[in-house]
Each structure stands twice: as C-alpha cells, then as structure tokens.
Amino acid sequence: MKSLIKKVSKCKICGEIRENYCYNVKEMFYGTMEEFTYFECSHCHCMQIVEIPDNMGQYYGDDYYSFEEVLTEENCFPEIIRHEERLLDVGCGAGRWLVELAKDGYGHLYGCDPYIKHDIQYGERIKIKKSTIHDLEGEYDIINFADSFEHMEDPLEVLHTVKRLMSPNGFCRVNIPVYPNLATETFGTNWYQWDAPRHLFIHSKESMEYMCEKTNLKVVTVEYNSDLSQFAVSYFYELGLPLFYALEHIGKMPEEEKKRFNEYAEFANKNSMGDHAMFILQHK
C-alpha cells in the first residue's frame, strides 16, 4: 500500500514528530463515502486518524450492531455460580457476551460503554454502566476489550486505568484490528478494518508494546486471529458496496471461494500478517 502524500505529524501514541504517509479513507459501514485522513507513524507504526470528529456519537446509529438490548430473564442463568472471577467488558454495548457468560455460570459481570442510551442491568449478575472505563472503581480479575480498544480516543490513558483496575494476578485481553497486515497490502484504503472514522487507532505490535511499557504492563502473548472477512469484505468495499451488502454477498459465496479466503487468512496469521490479533496483558 502506497501513499503519495507525506505530511509532518505528531503521533498521539509515541509522541514522535515526523514526516508520515497519509491515507484518505471512506466511511463504508453505512456507505456514506465521507472521507477521513489517517497517517501511519513511521516510528511505532500505529495507524491513526488525523482529526477525531467533534461528535463521534453521530457515527454510532441506534441500529449499531452492539447496542440492541438482550431479551433475557434472571431464571435463564444457572443457580450455581461456577466462576468467581470479577470480569469487566469495556465497550460492551448492550452486553450480549456478558449474558452468554452468565448462562455459563459466571456471576460477577460488569460492563461499560459511553454510547449506550442508559445503564443496563440483567438480574443481579450483570451490571453495565453508560460510562467510559475511567469512571469505574473496584478491582477486576479479567478486563476484556472485544474490538473496542481501537474506538477509544485516549488509549494510553485507558491502559493506565486498566493498570489501576486489574487485580494483582489478573489479566487484560485486548482483541483488535492490527497494522501492518496482508489485507492492506492487497486492498489499500479499501481494507474493511479501517472502519473510518470509528476506528481511531489501528495499533501495531510495536505501539501496543510501547504503551504497555509506559503503563508498567507487559504483553504476555500475541495471537493473530484474523478470518476470511479481511479479504472478502475488503473485496466488496473495493467494488463500492457498504458493509451490509458485503456481508450479504459473502453469505452467498460458493464454499470453495470461502475456503480460498480462509486459507489466505490462515497464511497471514501464521506469518504475523493477519489483520486482527489478541493481546494478553498483565502487571509487570
């Protein structure tokens, strides 16, 4: 992937001021085609939006996939709590994953998301706050970011808060899109995980390690876990189709074609070039 534009810019992660390549990326989740400029820090390789929109809430419509509240009742959870860990899911939306954990016997489940309409509670086991992670208190054994960390305006400060909230023997699991990767080499600014402007930072392994060093955390493991969507959705974005139509077309793809895309993803993951990864963080 090449950019013909280079501008002097300051990385919001490592603070380096350098000439960096810039990329104009279109909004494709809803298909508005509005353009946003990103740059790649030539030092830590974090891809980041140049200017964060003033009202980010306008890019998360009421129909945004994670906001639909889950229809459930307390009696659908088992009486016996089999897992005593206190778990916090950051950027959890309406808490669908937390409900599934409660059904599996987890009993101390918490979440936060600044874009939900109001606080949510499912029985006595699940409590979700309309807030950022910075507003929370207490101690958690597991802190989870499931494709939410890249949406946060202040990732370094977020990890400082993770450090404060994580129990001494706890861990933090961060699932995020990552850069560089094979999909951007293939599709450039049509790579679907840009998700402009919602993805404010697309971190590299280097930028994650830099932030952990600054917050006295350590990266224990990195597992690349991308799937066929990095190529399949990007292919349809290249044709100008927004996400809804891309997913619809993928559902109709011949199995042989899906197999081919999955093989590409497996190759990318094995070579640390997948577009998605899970980082496990712990206290130093």
Disulfide bonds with the S-S distance in Angstrom:
none
